[in-house]
Amino acid sequence: MPVILQPEAEEQWLDASRTPFVKARALLKPYPEEQMDAYDVSPIVNLATYDGPECFQPVSDDERPILVSCPYCQLSLL
């Protein structure tokens, strides 16, 4: 499971030379559910070689593409 840090904890987490393990571990707290959002995205997220904006734009059932072509790797998904 990825870690989602509060903005004020980011610097401490990234500076391993100044942040002891015990303190860094204490930063790992569940992220507040009310601050998160979940939605369907395009199946193009399954292409590890593609990292475009389509990977995180919400889509509805009506908007899901039948065929998605990746401009980087020339692969297509159904």
DOVEXGU-137244 format. One record per atom (N, C-alpha, C): residue number from 1; chain; atom name; y, z, x negated. Coordinates in steps of 0.2 Angstrom, whole numbers, plus 2048, in hexadecimal, padded with zeros to 3 digits. Each point is the difference from the previous one (the first is absolute). Layout:
BEGIN
   seq   mol   atom   north    up   east
   NUM     A     CA       Y     Z      X
...
REM end
This chain:
BEGIN
   seq   mol   atom   north    up   east
     1     A      N     7FA   800    7FC
     1     A     CA     806   800    804
     1     A      C     806   800    7FC
     2     A      N     805   7FC    801
     2     A     CA     806   7FF    7FC
     2     A      C     804   807    801
     3     A      N     804   801    7FB
     3     A     CA     805   806    801
     3     A      C     807   7FD    802
     4     A      N     803   803    805
     4     A     CA     807   7FF    802
     4     A      C     804   806    7FE
     5     A      N     804   7FF    7FC
     5     A     CA     805   806    7FE
     5     A      C     806   800    803
     6     A      N     803   806    801
     6     A     CA     807   800    803
     6     A      C     804   7FE    7FA
     7     A      N     806   7FD    802
     7     A     CA     804   7FD    7FB
     7     A      C     802   805    7FA
     8     A      N     802   806    802
     8     A     CA     802   805    7FB
     8     A      C     7FA   802    7FC
     9     A      N     7FA   7FE    801
     9     A     CA     7FA   802    7FB
     9     A      C     7FE   7FA    7FC
    10     A      N     803   7FA    801
    10     A     CA     7FE   7FB    7FC
    10     A      C     801   800    7F8
    11     A      N     806   803    7FE
    11     A     CA     802   800    7F9
    11     A      C     7FB   805    7FD
    12     A      N     7FF   806    803
    12     A     CA     7FB   805    7FD
    12     A      C     7F9   7FD    7FF
    13     A      N     7FE   7FC    805
    13     A     CA     7F9   7FD    800
    13     A      C     800   7FB    7FA
    14     A      N     805   7FC    7FF
    14     A     CA     800   7FB    7FB
    14     A      C     801   802    7F9
    15     A      N     803   806    7FF
    15     A     CA     801   803    7FA
    15     A      C     7FB   805    7FE
    16     A      N     7FA   7FD    7FE
    16     A     CA     7FA   804    7FE
    16     A      C     801   804    7FA
    17     A      N     805   7FE    7FB
    17     A     CA     801   804    7FA
    17     A      C     804   806    802
    18     A      N     804   801    805
    18     A     CA     803   806    802
    18     A      C     7FE   804    806
    19     A      N     7FB   7FD    804
    19     A     CA     7FD   803    806
    19     A      C     7F9   802    7FE
    20     A      N     7FF   807    800
    20     A     CA     7F9   802    7FF
    20     A      C     7FC   7FE    806
    21     A      N     7F9   7FF    7FE
    21     A     CA     7FB   7FE    805
    21     A      C     800   804    807
    22     A      N     801   807    7FF
    22     A     CA     800   804    806
    22     A      C     806   7FF    804
    23     A      N     806   7FE    7FD
    23     A     CA     806   7FF    804
    23     A      C     7FF   7F9    803
    24     A      N     7FD   7FB    7FD
    24     A     CA     7FF   7F9    802
    24     A      C     7FB   800    806
    25     A      N     7FB   804    7FF
    25     A     CA     7FB   801    806
    25     A      C     803   803    806
    26     A      N     805   804    7FF
    26     A     CA     803   804    806
    26     A      C     804   7FB    804
    27     A      N     802   7FA    7FD
    27     A     CA     804   7FB    803
    27     A      C     7FC   7FC    805
    28     A      N     7F9   800    800
    28     A     CA     7FC   7FD    804
    28     A      C     7FF   803    807
    29     A      N     804   7FF    804
    29     A     CA     800   803    807
    29     A      C     7FF   7FA    805
    30     A      N     7FD   801    806
    30     A     CA     800   7FB    805
    30     A      C     807   7FE    802
    31     A      N     801   7F9    800
    31     A     CA     806   7FE    802
    31     A      C     801   801    808
    32     A      N     806   801    802
    32     A     CA     801   802    807
    32     A      C     7FE   7FA    805
    33     A      N     7FC   800    804
    33     A     CA     7FD   7FB    805
    33     A      C     806   7FD    803
    34     A      N     805   804    803
    34     A     CA     806   7FD    803
    34     A      C     804   7FB    7FC
    35     A      N     7FF   800    7FA
    35     A     CA     804   7FC    7FB
    35     A      C     7FD   7FA    7FE
    36     A      N     7F9   7FF    803
    36     A     CA     7FD   7FA    7FE
    36     A      C     7FF   7FC    807
    37     A      N     7FE   7F9    7FE
    37     A     CA     7FF   7FB    806
    37     A      C     7FA   7FC    7FE
    38     A      N     7FD   7FE    805
    38     A     CA     7FA   7FC    7FF
    38     A      C     800   7FA    804
    39     A      N     7FE   7FA    7FE
    39     A     CA     800   7FA    804
    39     A      C     7FC   7FB    7FD
    40     A      N     7FE   7FB    804
    40     A     CA     7FB   7FB    7FD
    40     A      C     804   7FB    7FC
    41     A      N     7FD   7FD    7FB
    41     A     CA     803   7FB    7FB
    41     A      C     7FC   7FA    800
    42     A      N     802   7FB    7FD
    42     A     CA     7FC   7FA    7FF
    42     A      C     7FA   801    7FB
    43     A      N     7FB   7FC    801
    43     A     CA     7FA   801    7FC
    43     A      C     801   7FD    7F9
    44     A      N     806   7FE    7FE
    44     A     CA     802   7FE    7FA
    44     A      C     800   806    7FB
    45     A      N     801   806    802
    45     A     CA     7FF   806    7FC
    45     A      C     7FA   800    7FC
    46     A      N     7FB   7FD    803
    46     A     CA     7F9   800    7FC
    46     A      C     800   7FC    7FA
    47     A      N     805   7FC    7FF
    47     A     CA     800   7FC    7FA
    47     A      C     803   804    7FA
    48     A      N     7FC   802    7FB
    48     A     CA     803   804    7FB
    48     A      C     805   7FD    7FC
    49     A      N     800   7F9    800
    49     A     CA     804   7FC    7FB
    49     A      C     807   7FF    804
    50     A      N     801   802    806
    50     A     CA     806   7FE    804
    50     A      C     804   807    801
    51     A      N     806   800    7FF
    51     A     CA     804   806    801
    51     A      C     807   7FE    803
    52     A      N     800   7FC    805
    52     A     CA     806   7FE    804
    52     A      C     802   804    805
    53     A      N     806   7FF    803
    53     A     CA     802   804    806
    53     A      C     7FB   800    806
    54     A      N     7FC   7FB    801
    54     A     CA     7FC   7FF    806
    54     A      C     7FB   806    800
    55     A      N     7FF   803    7FA
    55     A     CA     7FB   805    7FF
    55     A      C     802   807    804
    56     A      N     806   801    801
    56     A     CA     802   806    804
    56     A      C     804   7FF    806
    57     A      N     801   7FA    802
    57     A     CA     803   7FE    806
    57     A      C     7FC   801    806
    58     A      N     802   804    805
    58     A     CA     7FC   801    806
    58     A      C     7FE   7FA    804
    59     A      N     7FA   7FF    803
    59     A     CA     7FF   7FB    804
    59     A      C     7FC   802    806
    60     A      N     801   7FD    806
    60     A     CA     7FD   802    806
    60     A      C     7F9   7FC    801
    61     A      N     7FC   801    804
    61     A     CA     7FA   7FC    801
    61     A      C     802   7F9    801
    62     A      N     805   7FE    804
    62     A     CA     802   7F9    801
    62     A      C     803   7FD    7FA
    63     A      N     802   804    7FB
    63     A     CA     803   7FD    7FA
    63     A      C     7FC   7FF    7FA
    64     A      N     7FA   803    801
    64     A     CA     7FB   7FF    7FA
    64     A      C     7FE   7F9    7FF
    65     A      N     801   7FE    7FA
    65     A     CA     7FF   7F9    7FE
    65     A      C     7F8   7FE    800
    66     A      N     7FF   7FB    802
    66     A     CA     7F9   7FD    800
    66     A      C     7FE   7FE    7F9
    67     A      N     804   7FD    7FD
    67     A     CA     7FF   7FE    7F9
    67     A      C     806   802    7FC
    68     A      N     7FF   803    7FA
    68     A     CA     806   802    7FC
    68     A      C     7FE   7FD    7F9
    69     A      N     805   7FC    7FD
    69     A     CA     7FF   7FE    7FA
    69     A      C     804   804    7FB
    70     A      N     7FD   801    7FA
    70     A     CA     804   804    7FB
    70     A      C     803   7FB    7FB
    71     A      N     807   800    800
    71     A     CA     803   7FC    7FB
    71     A      C     7FF   801    7F9
    72     A      N     7FD   805    7FE
    72     A     CA     7FF   802    7F9
    72     A      C     7F9   7FE    7FE
    73     A      N     7FB   801    804
    73     A     CA     7F9   7FF    7FE
    73     A      C     7FD   7FA    803
    74     A      N     803   7FD    805
    74     A     CA     7FE   7FA    804
    74     A      C     7FA   802    804
    75     A      N     7FE   806    801
    75     A     CA     7FB   802    805
    75     A      C     802   801    807
    76     A      N     7FC   7FF    805
    76     A     CA     801   801    807
    76     A      C     7FC   805    803
    77     A      N     802   804    805
    77     A     CA     7FD   805    803
    77     A      C     7FF   7FE    808
    78     A      N     7FB   801    803
    78     A     CA     7FF   7FF    807
    78     A      C     802   806    804
REM end
